[in-house]
Amino acid sequence: MKDEIILYAPNELAEHIEVRIDEETVWLSLNQIAQLFDRDKSVISRHLRNIYKEGELTIEATVAKNATVQIEAGRKIKR
């Protein structure tokens, strides 16, 4: 359904996942996607590579141009 947002109750996920919403797009990092689906991030990365390889989606349409920020040893790291 267009414009549908699904909210999960806190007890449905082991941890809280905060996402960024920009207009009609929800953005998650690779780590957030792995956490959401309870998979190793290498599995998610491999799946995304196959999606791009098959032409199902393009990197330009699905990857944000801003830096990736993640917490490492208590510090915010941008890449």
VENJO-V872344 format. One record per run of one state. SS is the DSSP state (h for helix, s for strand, l for the rest). FROM is the first residue (numbers start at 0). LEN is the number of residues. If there is no record, write none. Layout:
# VENJO-V872344
ss from len
SS FROM LEN
SS FROM LEN
This chain:
# VENJO-V872344
ss from len
l 0 9
h 9 3
l 12 7
s 19 3
l 22 2
s 24 3
l 27 2
h 29 7
l 36 4
h 40 14
l 54 4
h 58 4
l 62 6
s 68 4
l 72 2
s 74 4
l 78 1
